Amino acid sequence: MDQLRVEVFSGRLAAGTMLPSVRQVAHELEINPMTVSKAYSRLADEGVLERVPGQGIRIPTKEDGRNRRAREKVVPALTRAVNAARDAGLTRAELQSLLEPLLKELDHD
């Protein structure tokens, strides 16, 4: 799930891209198809993925909805991180220096 989130939000998976079937992913990863199905369902509930009746799962083509849901999920976590940094006495520059390697890691995933 995390890998798909990164691929979608980084733009490496373009809007409208169809994902492999549950069976195909389960076979390739050698896991239970129900695990893949649950992951796809959770990501669809988050707005990261979109079910297309009769076709499968794809990256949503409605950017606004996906971005809104992503912000709703990410902004609270970032707010907690910023508050924790402030409580720890970190400056803005120190927090940015801590974030930079994490952001670069997203580029390499």
C-alpha positions in Angstrom: 0.0 0.0 0.0 2.8 2.4 0.9 4.6 1.7 -2.4 1.4 2.4 -4.4 0.8 5.7 -2.5 4.4 6.8 -3.2 4.0 5.9 -6.9 0.7 7.7 -7.2 1.5 10.8 -5.3 4.9 11.2 -6.9 3.3 11.1 -10.3 5.2 8.0 -11.4 1.8 6.3 -12.0 -0.2 8.6 -14.2 -3.8 9.4 -13.8 -5.9 6.8 -15.6 -3.3 4.1 -15.4 -4.9 0.7 -15.0 -3.4 -1.5 -12.3 -2.7 -5.3 -12.6 -5.5 -7.5 -11.5 -5.8 -8.8 -7.9 -4.9 -12.3 -9.1 -1.9 -11.1 -11.1 -0.5 -9.1 -8.2 -1.1 -12.0 -5.8 0.6 -14.4 -8.1 3.6 -12.1 -8.6 4.1 -11.4 -4.9 3.1 -14.9 -3.9 0.5 -13.7 -1.4 -3.1 -14.4 -0.8 -5.5 -12.7 -3.3 -7.6 -11.5 -0.4 -4.6 -9.5 0.9 -4.3 -7.7 -2.4 -8.1 -7.2 -2.6 -8.1 -5.6 0.9 -5.2 -3.4 0.0 -6.9 -2.2 -3.2 -10.1 -1.6 -1.3 -8.4 0.5 1.4 -6.5 2.5 -1.2 -9.8 3.1 -3.1 -11.5 4.2 0.2 -8.6 6.7 0.7 -9.0 8.0 -2.9 -5.6 6.8 -4.0 -7.2 4.3 -6.4 -10.4 4.1 -8.2 -12.6 1.1 -9.1 -13.8 1.1 -12.7 -16.8 -1.3 -13.1 -16.0 -4.0 -15.6 -12.5 -2.9 -16.0 -10.6 -3.1 -12.7 -8.6 -0.6 -10.6 -6.9 2.5 -11.9 -5.3 5.7 -10.7 -8.1 8.2 -10.4 -8.5 10.7 -13.3 -10.1 13.2 -11.0 -7.1 14.9 -9.6 -9.0 17.2 -7.3 -10.6 14.4 -5.4 -7.4 12.4 -5.0 -5.4 15.4 -4.0 -8.1 16.5 -1.5 -8.1 13.1 0.1 -4.3 12.9 0.2 -4.2 16.3 1.9 -6.8 15.2 4.4 -4.7 12.3 5.3 -1.2 13.9 5.1 -1.7 17.3 6.6 -2.6 16.1 10.1 0.5 13.9 10.1 2.7 16.7 9.0 1.1 19.0 11.5 1.9 16.6 14.3 5.5 16.3 13.0 5.9 20.1 12.9 4.5 20.4 16.4 6.8 17.7 17.7 9.7 19.5 16.1 8.7 22.8 17.7 8.3 21.0 21.1 11.7 19.5 20.7 13.2 23.0 20.1 14.1 22.5 16.4 14.4 25.5 14.2 12.8 25.7 10.8 16.2 25.1 9.1 16.8 22.1 11.3 13.5 20.6 10.5 14.0 21.2 6.8 17.4 19.5 7.0 15.7 16.5 8.6 13.0 16.4 6.0 15.3 16.7 2.9 16.7 13.1 3.0 13.2 11.8 3.4 11.9 13.7 0.5 14.9 12.6 -1.6 14.0 9.0 -0.7 10.6 9.5 -2.3 12.4 10.4 -5.5 14.2 7.1 -5.5 11.3 4.8 -4.6 
